[in-house]
Amino acid sequence: MTKPRRKNLLTGPSAYVLNRAQMMISIIFVAMCVLLIFMLYVVRLPVSVFTYIIFIATMGMGVALALVWTWRDLKEGAESRAGYTTFPIGHKDLEQRDPYMGYTLRLPGHEHLEAESFRSTIKRTAMQSRSRSSGDGAA
């Protein structure tokens, strides 16, 4: 088996990385909404500075979610125009690259990687990317 070729990714986080951030922000946002609804309608906590702070924090997470979602969509389109994708499924007509280091994982038209294979690859390259950015790895 040949060693995968490393290619440059577009600057900034990949669409895959932004998608993961979006999922985490979504979970936090929904949890905060549930907490706010629980406090106001189940416990019937009176409106106070505390509830206003929770409300403002929840709305802040909503804004962050909208921004990251938009950024992810824009980055996905930019990657597609550049001829590759960092997502593990879809875009079968594009080259699939590792979302952290840019290694070619799948050529256009080939079958997608199995989920476990993709996860183990990105786990390894995410660590490699972190060590490079912290100065521990070779350039």
DAWO-V685265 format. One record per helix or strand of 2 or more residues. SS is the DSSP state (2 for helix, 1 for strand). FROM is the first residue (numbers start at 1). TO is the last residue. Records with the same first field share a line. If there is no record, write none. Layout:
SS = FROM-TO + FROM-TO
This chain:
2 = 15-42 + 49-81 + 115-133
1 = 84-85 + 95-97 + 103-106
